[in-house]
Amino acid sequence: MKMTRGIFRSKFIFKWLFTINDDKFESFFLPPQNMTSQFMIKRITIWVLLPLIIGLLFYQLRPFGNGWIDDFKLESDALINFGKRLPDFLKYNFPDGLWAFAFTSAIQILWAPHEKSFRVFWLVVVFLVIALTEVLQKFEILNGVFDWLDLITMTFAFVSSILIFSKYEKLNT
């Protein structure tokens, strides 16, 4: 089985991420000529669902507040003690960055087969949504607390997703 270019070279660990069928080892970043549902599920799982799940886990480490997600928080002394030791950035800003990364990745996966100008339009929309969620908190239009570090983290995540997908698009064309 021959490997193509890709970020991971370890067949035995990452094979399930890349394999579309048993006899072909494909790049994970771009769809093959005939995009399969298995391929799309893998892309969505790694680039969208995994960041969201990790963000929710970090969100569990926040102190309880008045948010809607607090109804689903786990209460355990070990979790609370662990959360107290983590830096505030990991409890408050990092989950927002993961949300922005997942949102940007989802749009890129969804619109990958379309023209570049069409994808750019939707990425601009995504950035406006990301920025507006934070800016509207500053003016108390949305619930929450405006934080420059949130805005910087979400912008960094947005740019990171674009760079990851565009780098591997160039490698595989």
Secondary structure, 3 states (H helix, E strand, C coil): CCCCCCCCCCHHHHHHHHEEECCEECCCCCCCCCCCHHHHHHHHHHHHHHHHHHHHHHHCCCCCCCCHHHHHCCCCHHHHHHHHHCCHHHHHHHHHHHHHHHHHHHHHHHHCCCCHHHHHHHHHHHHHHHHHHHHHHHCCCCCCCCCHHHHHHHHHHHHHHHHHHHHHHHHCC
